[in-house]
Amino acid sequence: MFRRALTSRIGKRVAFGRNVKIYPNVVIEDGVHIGDNTVIYPGAYIGKAPGGNLTRKPNPHGVDVYVGPNCQIGPGSIIYQNVNLKWNVLIGDNVSVRENVHIGENTILGRNTTVNYDTTIGSNVRIMDGSHITGNSVVEDDVFISCLVATTNDNNMNTEVYDDVFQRGPIFRKGCRVGGGATILPNVVIGEKAVIGAGSVVTKSIPGHVVALGSPARIKEVLLPINELFECKDE
């Protein structure tokens, strides 16, 4: 059983678990699966198809959306096709999650965050308000990304034809932390348990277990013996 407001629109082939609550003005498209005890707040849109000739990419992965149990989808948030949310995921207000994104359990996306296509986000991740995770990125488990962090995936800045081989977002290794207002450039690896200072501009990969600060970001402190410093390499 589920409760929904009469002003919401539910598509075909939609599956609901037990005790699902849907507030007014929610749109749920075809092929959405919603787990037990999940709450969807007013104005959310789940299962949106990518649109617009300038931004549409081929989507060979299917269209179904899976929202696990005990999730919360905030007011005004948009979840595109082929998104998979594990259990106990909190999607804040006005969040956008593009197509082909996987988000692990116990993860939080703060208000006004955006996650672009073909991105994987692990478990126990915190991405705070106003941050942008670009397409083709990887965020591993236990990562903390503070407010207003910007990530990019295109060094050509749209001067070349789009190609997934060259448009690669950052990789955030397990347990790393990124301070508020940092900018992470394309194809950069932030190593395991590394710390990136607030306002830093990361132009090259940062190894694990260090503190890096500045523009461009440079290593200021080593958190492990020197022989473990360069264990993180570009992929």
MODAJO-V753098 format. One line per field, one symbol per residue. ss: DSSP state (H for helix, E for strand, - for the rest). burial: b if it has 9 or more other C-alpha atoms within 8 Angstrom, else e. A space follows every 50 residues. Layout:
ss: ???
burial: ???
This chain:
ss: -EEE----EE----EE---EEE----EE---EEE----EE----EEEE-- --------------EEE----EE----EEE--EEE----EE----EE--- EEE----EE----EE----EE----EE----EE----EE----EE----E E-------------------EE----EE----EE----EE----EE---- EE---E---EEEE-E--EEEEE---HHH-------
burial: ebebbeebebbeebebbbbbbbbbbbbbbbbbbbbbbbbbbbbbbbbbeb eeeeeeeeeeeebbbbbbbbbbbbbbbbbbbbbbbbbbbbbbbbbbbbbb bbbbbbbbbbbbbbbbbbbbbbbbbbbbbbbbbbbbbbbbbbbbbbbbbb bbbbeeeeeeeeeeeebbbbbbbbbbbbbbbbbbbbbbbbbbbbbbbbbb bbbebbbbbbbbbbebbebeebeeeeeebeebeee
